[in-house]
Amino acid sequence: METIFLSAGIACLIAAIVGGGLKAFGIEIPLLQSLTRQIILGALGVILVIASFATSSPPTPPDTKTSPTPSPTRVVSPGPTRVVPPRVGGPLHLSVNNNPRVVVAGGQTTILVRVTDRTGAVVAGVMVRFSAGGGSFAATGVTNADGLTDAQGLFRTNWHTYEARAYTGNMSYEMKIEATKEGYEKGETSFTVPVSLQ
């Protein structure tokens, strides 16, 4: 519809300007004998052109509110949950002592570990691992040592300080101990060995 209005309006305007005698856009306008008719024809052309723009629909702006098509989401169903049964023997408990309690610089001490279960019964065949902050164990020559508890749930090892001249004053070393055995929860403890110059 707006194309018809626009074509007719332009034809009327041209005819008004030239005074008629026009055939364009499928419209034929005879010669105009009066200036009033030319003005009226021009006004009609202007009205038709304006009408063509008024009836045309404006372009639709892109819809910014439209959300993109969601992609299908994959639902992952949880697999079967593995239930870990509690350890039959429960946690391992460690008690530690050493003799002599205070080690003279350059000397050694015997460390004794006793491992029991939750009921207080001794546990044989437990792997006991030592880690010292210095010095060395007689069995390994380094700061780490390990071994198994005997039938009484005991494990003993000897630990040496450095040579006496390496010390300028009293100090102490922290030792960490772990105990593990199949069927039991790991036991852990730590203790300190004092070193004296005298």
Secondary structure, DSSP 8 states (H G I E B T S, - for coil): -HHHHHHHHHHHHHHHHHTS-EEETTEEE-----HHHHHHHHHHHHHHHHHHHHHS-------TT----------------------SS-B-EEEEEEESSSEETT-EEEEEEEEE-TTS-B-SS-EEEEEESSSEETTTSSSEEEEE--TTSEEEEEEE---GGG-SS-EEEEEEEEEE-TTSB-EEEEEEEEEE--
